[in-house]
Amino acid sequence: MRAGLAALLMLALAVAAAPARAELLWSQHFDSAALGHPLAYSIYLPPGYHDPRGDPPARYPVVYLLHGVGDSERSYPAWGAVEETANRLITAGQIPPMIIVMPNGVRSWYVDSADVGGPGNYATAIAHDLVDHIDAAYRTIPERDARFVTGHSMGGFGALRFALSEPDRWGAAAAMSSALWSRVAPGFQLDEDRNERIFHGSFGRPFDADRFLALRPRAYIAAAAASGCAPALYMTAGDDDDFNAYRSTFDLAMELRETGLAVELRITDGGHNWPTWRERALPDVLVWFGSLLAAQPAAPIC
């Protein structure tokens, strides 16, 4: 592990070992230049974050946790047990203390869509504006190797997109029950009602299959593999997923491996639902992120 990052993590662990409270802040806001209006996010601050004894105060790795269609920045705090899960894993020593940021991505599919009348430029708003805001406003470790992204369903699509399209910005991505829409091909058509209900115009009105194909995670695999800076990848889905996400997850994982990108693959017991994400997927993903932090290389990859 690099000396600087190792020292910061050790300080965070030492502070968290003392009796301290975690904090979950719901629905914070900041002004996003990419959106032209405020973006909401909830944020988990680990035990020890408010401990004044550190000199300098401890800094923390950050996980960006992306929700699915129909959810918001309040969903993981309300239904995903994010605070309870992080507290339990930190207390047990299974993960180091970390900050978890949960932005409101609306039905954006985590792409920029202002130019086609969609929800707005949410990819830039979250991957750049929000990251810059969090690094400035909170005591993060503002390094690629201490910045991770994960999410479920639409959020899994977004997590893979972010990491594969900008591998120099994200140390790792974990996709849970990803909504990959693998059946979309050139000429694919979607009726107006479904386009609005599912995609909210993120890929145009009417749905533009070519735009979707150019923005989906698969579109960035070759460049990420050739970058010499590939993020660590993890994909998981339940074997009873109502949308057969286990099938598309397996297929994409095999494609990633064929291009030389390493990916951890987990098909677990569960469906496309909060119990699966809350009780299995999210805890396993956080532990995996923790293992990456414990095994940092001596020098930065990027």
GUMAR-962529 format. One record per residue (C-alpha): residue number from 1; z, y, x. Coordinates in steps of 0.05 Angstrom, whole numbers, always signed. Layout:
BEGIN
<NUM; <Z; Y; X>>
...
# end
This chain:
BEGIN
<1; <+0; +0; +0>>
<2; <-16; +69; +26>>
<3; <+45; +105; +54>>
<4; <+40; +166; +9>>
<5; <+30; +129; -56>>
<6; <+81; +76; -36>>
<7; <+134; +130; -22>>
<8; <+121; +163; -90>>
<9; <+128; +96; -126>>
<10; <+191; +78; -89>>
<11; <+222; +145; -107>>
<12; <+204; +134; -180>>
<13; <+235; +65; -178>>
<14; <+299; +91; -146>>
<15; <+307; +146; -198>>
<16; <+293; +99; -256>>
<17; <+346; +50; -229>>
<18; <+400; +100; -247>>
<19; <+422; +106; -320>>
<20; <+369; +151; -351>>
<21; <+331; +159; -415>>
<22; <+258; +155; -430>>
<23; <+224; +205; -476>>
<24; <+167; +200; -525>>
<25; <+135; +267; -543>>
<26; <+92; +263; -606>>
<27; <+30; +305; -619>>
<28; <+29; +354; -561>>
<29; <-31; +401; -557>>
<30; <-72; +436; -504>>
<31; <-136; +476; -507>>
<32; <-197; +435; -487>>
<33; <-256; +474; -460>>
<34; <-303; +416; -476>>
<35; <-283; +416; -549>>
<36; <-271; +490; -559>>
<37; <-207; +474; -596>>
<38; <-139; +441; -582>>
<39; <-135; +367; -568>>
<40; <-73; +329; -590>>
<41; <-38; +275; -550>>
<42; <+28; +238; -549>>
<43; <+61; +223; -483>>
<44; <+113; +173; -458>>
<45; <+156; +197; -400>>
<46; <+193; +140; -365>>
<47; <+268; +133; -350>>
<48; <+285; +179; -293>>
<49; <+231; +230; -308>>
<50; <+283; +283; -326>>
<51; <+331; +263; -270>>
<52; <+341; +326; -227>>
<53; <+366; +289; -165>>
<54; <+300; +274; -133>>
<55; <+282; +320; -75>>
<56; <+224; +326; -84>>
<57; <+226; +301; -156>>
<58; <+193; +234; -168>>
<59; <+120; +230; -188>>
<60; <+89; +176; -231>>
<61; <+25; +136; -242>>
<62; <-10; +150; -308>>
<63; <-39; +104; -361>>
<64; <-87; +134; -412>>
<65; <-82; +92; -476>>
<66; <-141; +100; -524>>
<67; <-137; +83; -598>>
<68; <-188; +52; -645>>
<69; <-227; +76; -705>>
<70; <-184; +108; -758>>
<71; <-125; +118; -711>>
<72; <-97; +179; -675>>
<73; <-49; +201; -620>>
<74; <+7; +178; -666>>
<75; <-16; +106; -675>>
<76; <+12; +73; -612>>
<77; <+80; +108; -620>>
<78; <+83; +87; -693>>
<79; <+52; +17; -693>>
<80; <+42; -3; -621>>
<81; <+115; -2; -598>>
<82; <+93; +34; -535>>
<83; <+161; +65; -520>>
<84; <+199; +0; -532>>
<85; <+149; -41; -491>>
<86; <+148; +6; -432>>
<87; <+224; +13; -431>>
<88; <+233; -63; -433>>
<89; <+183; -76; -377>>
<90; <+210; -21; -333>>
<91; <+282; -43; -344>>
<92; <+263; -115; -327>>
<93; <+228; -92; -263>>
<94; <+161; -119; -287>>
<95; <+127; -52; -280>>
<96; <+144; +12; -242>>
<97; <+161; +74; -283>>
<98; <+96; +104; -309>>
<99; <+72; +159; -355>>
<100; <+31; +137; -415>>
<101; <-15; +187; -449>>
<102; <-44; +173; -518>>
<103; <-98; +224; -537>>
<104; <-129; +235; -606>>
<105; <-200; +212; -597>>
<106; <-216; +215; -672>>
<107; <-278; +173; -687>>
<108; <-313; +198; -624>>
<109; <-325; +131; -590>>
<110; <-303; +170; -528>>
<111; <-373; +199; -517>>
<112; <-399; +270; -516>>
<113; <-434; +283; -582>>
<114; <-435; +358; -596>>
<115; <-510; +361; -584>>
<116; <-524; +311; -640>>
<117; <-474; +339; -691>>
<118; <-420; +287; -676>>
<119; <-345; +298; -670>>
<120; <-353; +336; -604>>
<121; <-351; +326; -529>>
<122; <-292; +279; -528>>
<123; <-312; +241; -464>>
<124; <-307; +305; -424>>
<125; <-247; +330; -463>>
<126; <-206; +267; -448>>
<127; <-232; +243; -381>>
<128; <-232; +312; -350>>
<129; <-197; +367; -391>>
<130; <-138; +323; -411>>
<131; <-131; +290; -343>>
<132; <-130; +358; -309>>
<133; <-79; +384; -360>>
<134; <-33; +324; -351>>
<135; <-37; +328; -275>>
<136; <-19; +402; -279>>
<137; <+35; +399; -333>>
<138; <+71; +334; -314>>
<139; <+94; +301; -249>>
<140; <+37; +253; -240>>
<141; <+10; +220; -178>>
<142; <-57; +256; -184>>
<143; <-97; +202; -148>>
<144; <-152; +155; -172>>
<145; <-112; +94; -151>>
<146; <-53; +115; -195>>
<147; <-95; +132; -256>>
<148; <-112; +77; -306>>
<149; <-145; +73; -374>>
<150; <-138; +22; -430>>
<151; <-149; +18; -504>>
<152; <-164; -27; -563>>
<153; <-227; -36; -604>>
<154; <-263; +32; -600>>
<155; <-212; +48; -546>>
<156; <-233; -13; -506>>
<157; <-305; +12; -510>>
<158; <-280; +80; -485>>
<159; <-237; +52; -429>>
<160; <-295; +12; -400>>
<161; <-342; +71; -408>>
<162; <-296; +119; -372>>
<163; <-282; +72; -313>>
<164; <-353; +46; -304>>
<165; <-387; +114; -311>>
<166; <-338; +149; -263>>
<167; <-310; +96; -218>>
<168; <-286; +148; -168>>
<169; <-239; +176; -222>>
<170; <-205; +113; -248>>
<171; <-169; +60; -209>>
<172; <-172; +8; -265>>
<173; <-192; -3; -337>>
<174; <-166; -54; -386>>
<175; <-204; -67; -451>>
<176; <-168; -99; -510>>
<177; <-209; -129; -567>>
<178; <-266; -83; -549>>
<179; <-315; -62; -603>>
<180; <-378; -71; -560>>
<181; <-430; -75; -615>>
<182; <-470; -123; -572>>
<183; <-521; -136; -627>>
<184; <-548; -65; -623>>
<185; <-619; -66; -594>>
<186; <-677; -16; -592>>
<187; <-696; +0; -664>>
<188; <-629; -23; -692>>
<189; <-615; +13; -757>>
<190; <-549; +29; -791>>
<191; <-542; +56; -861>>
<192; <-516; +127; -870>>
<193; <-450; +105; -900>>
<194; <-432; +57; -844>>
<195; <-454; +106; -791>>
<196; <-408; +159; -819>>
<197; <-350; +112; -832>>
<198; <-352; +77; -765>>
<199; <-385; +125; -716>>
<200; <-377; +192; -751>>
<201; <-444; +213; -721>>
<202; <-423; +200; -649>>
<203; <-491; +171; -635>>
<204; <-530; +217; -681>>
<205; <-546; +223; -755>>
<206; <-582; +178; -769>>
<207; <-554; +128; -719>>
<208; <-596; +130; -655>>
<209; <-597; +61; -623>>
<210; <-628; +87; -559>>
<211; <-572; +137; -551>>
<212; <-520; +83; -563>>
<213; <-552; +38; -511>>
<214; <-553; +94; -460>>
<215; <-479; +109; -470>>
<216; <-448; +40; -479>>
<217; <-407; +9; -422>>
<218; <-463; -38; -403>>
<219; <-507; +21; -384>>
<220; <-462; +37; -325>>
<221; <-451; -32; -295>>
<222; <-506; -30; -242>>
<223; <-487; +39; -216>>
<224; <-413; +21; -214>>
<225; <-429; -43; -176>>
<226; <-471; -5; -126>>
<227; <-420; +51; -117>>
<228; <-374; +15; -69>>
<229; <-319; +45; -111>>
<230; <-313; -3; -169>>
<231; <-250; +0; -211>>
<232; <-207; -61; -224>>
<233; <-225; -90; -292>>
<234; <-187; -131; -344>>
<235; <-214; -154; -412>>
<236; <-176; -190; -467>>
<237; <-187; -210; -540>>
<238; <-154; -254; -591>>
<239; <-186; -321; -609>>
<240; <-181; -304; -683>>
<241; <-211; -235; -678>>
<242; <-243; -216; -745>>
<243; <-301; -183; -709>>
<244; <-313; -238; -659>>
<245; <-293; -192; -602>>
<246; <-274; -253; -561>>
<247; <-348; -272; -559>>
<248; <-374; -204; -536>>
<249; <-314; -197; -489>>
<250; <-331; -263; -455>>
<251; <-405; -246; -450>>
<252; <-393; -177; -419>>
<253; <-342; -206; -370>>
<254; <-393; -257; -347>>
<255; <-445; -201; -339>>
<256; <-396; -160; -298>>
<257; <-382; -219; -252>>
<258; <-456; -233; -243>>
<259; <-466; -162; -217>>
<260; <-409; -172; -167>>
<261; <-355; -135; -206>>
<262; <-288; -172; -209>>
<263; <-257; -176; -278>>
<264; <-194; -211; -304>>
<265; <-210; -245; -370>>
<266; <-159; -267; -422>>
<267; <-174; -299; -490>>
<268; <-107; -304; -524>>
<269; <-78; -326; -590>>
<270; <-87; -269; -639>>
<271; <-133; -227; -681>>
<272; <-160; -156; -686>>
<273; <-94; -126; -707>>
<274; <-31; -89; -685>>
<275; <+13; -151; -676>>
<276; <-37; -177; -624>>
<277; <-41; -111; -586>>
<278; <+33; -95; -593>>
<279; <+62; -164; -576>>
<280; <+11; -192; -527>>
<281; <-46; -148; -502>>
<282; <-10; -83; -485>>
<283; <+50; -115; -449>>
<284; <+3; -159; -408>>
<285; <-42; -100; -391>>
<286; <+17; -57; -368>>
<287; <+42; -114; -324>>
<288; <-28; -121; -295>>
<289; <-30; -46; -280>>
<290; <+38; -54; -246>>
<291; <+11; -110; -203>>
<292; <-46; -66; -179>>
<293; <+3; -12; -159>>
<294; <+43; -63; -120>>
<295; <-19; -86; -82>>
<296; <-50; -19; -64>>
<297; <-95; -24; -2>>
<298; <-76; +11; +62>>
<299; <-131; +62; +52>>
<300; <-164; +91; -10>>
<301; <-223; +53; -37>>
<302; <-259; +117; -57>>
# end
